[in-house]
Amino acid sequence: MAGHVKITNPKERMRARRKASIRLRVSGTAARPRLTVFRSAKYVYAQAVDDVTGRVLASVSELQADLKTQVAGKPKKERARIVGKTVGQKLLAQKIDTVVFDRNGFIYHGRVKEIADGARE
């Protein structure tokens, strides 16, 4: 049961609360998937999820071999925008042009905002 894990770090606990609150309101379908982001200290990840079937339609990470060379030596915000552009291109290839953005409990600022802006491009 993933929902019953005791989180001791106060920052992680607050993010988990925000994440749960967001997930009550945000859900993705095949026509309009949920674009969820994860931001670690070093990297960013994005994936488009169809919550009806539980399938991941597209996923992008700056650790992928094709992106690793593009993002090498660039600032974190610029790398996040490239990740956003790439996930947007993958979704357009599947004829999906709208998504529901799930910031995953993170503040809509900095790298999270850059992913969203990159996906809009």
C-alpha positions in Angstrom: 0.0 0.0 0.0 1.9 3.0 -1.3 -0.5 5.5 0.3 0.3 4.3 3.9 4.1 4.9 3.9 5.2 7.0 6.8 7.2 10.0 5.6 9.4 11.5 8.3 10.9 14.4 6.3 8.6 17.5 6.8 9.3 18.8 3.2 8.5 15.4 1.7 5.4 15.1 3.8 4.1 18.5 2.6 4.8 17.6 -1.0 2.9 14.3 -0.5 -0.1 16.2 0.8 0.0 18.7 -2.1 0.4 15.7 -4.6 -2.6 13.9 -3.1 -4.7 17.1 -3.3 -3.7 17.6 -6.9 -4.4 14.0 -7.9 -8.0 14.3 -6.6 -8.7 16.9 -9.2 -6.4 15.9 -12.1 -6.9 12.8 -14.2 -5.9 11.9 -17.7 -7.6 10.1 -20.5 -6.4 8.7 -23.8 -7.5 11.9 -25.7 -6.1 14.2 -23.0 -3.5 12.5 -20.9 -2.0 13.7 -17.6 1.5 15.1 -18.1 3.3 14.5 -14.8 6.7 15.7 -13.9 9.3 14.7 -11.3 12.1 16.9 -10.3 15.1 15.5 -8.5 18.1 17.5 -7.4 20.0 16.6 -10.6 17.5 15.6 -13.3 13.9 16.1 -14.5 11.5 13.5 -15.8 8.2 13.8 -17.6 5.6 11.3 -18.7 2.1 11.4 -20.2 -0.3 8.9 -18.5 -3.7 7.6 -19.5 -5.3 7.1 -16.1 -8.3 5.2 -17.5 -6.2 2.3 -18.8 -3.1 2.9 -16.6 -0.8 3.2 -19.6 2.2 5.5 -20.0 1.8 7.1 -23.5 5.2 8.9 -23.6 8.0 9.3 -21.2 11.1 11.5 -21.4 14.1 11.9 -19.1 17.3 13.8 -19.6 19.2 10.6 -18.9 18.0 9.0 -22.2 20.8 8.4 -24.7 19.3 10.6 -27.4 18.8 13.6 -25.0 22.1 13.2 -23.0 24.1 14.8 -25.8 21.6 17.6 -26.3 21.5 18.6 -22.7 25.2 18.1 -21.9 26.7 21.2 -20.3 23.5 23.2 -20.3 21.8 24.8 -17.2 19.1 22.9 -15.4 16.3 25.1 -16.6 17.3 24.8 -20.3 17.6 21.0 -19.9 14.1 21.0 -18.4 12.7 22.9 -21.4 14.4 20.4 -23.8 12.7 17.6 -21.9 9.3 19.4 -22.2 9.8 19.9 -26.0 10.7 16.3 -26.5 7.7 15.0 -24.6 5.5 17.4 -26.6 6.9 16.1 -29.9 6.3 12.5 -28.8 2.6 13.4 -28.0 2.1 15.3 -31.3 3.4 12.2 -33.1 0.6 10.3 -31.5 -1.9 13.0 -32.5 -2.4 14.3 -28.9 -2.3 18.1 -28.7 -3.8 18.7 -25.2 -2.8 17.4 -21.8 -3.7 17.9 -18.2 -0.5 19.2 -16.4 0.3 17.5 -13.1 3.0 19.3 -11.2 3.2 16.4 -8.8 3.3 18.5 -5.7 6.1 20.7 -6.8 5.7 24.5 -7.0 4.9 25.7 -10.5 8.2 27.6 -10.9 11.7 27.1 -12.3 12.3 23.7 -13.9 8.6 22.5 -13.5 7.4 25.6 -15.4 10.1 25.1 -18.1 8.8 21.6 -18.8 5.3 23.0 -19.2 6.5 25.8 -21.5 8.7 23.4 -23.5 5.7 21.1 -24.0 3.6 24.0 -25.2 6.2 24.8 -27.9 
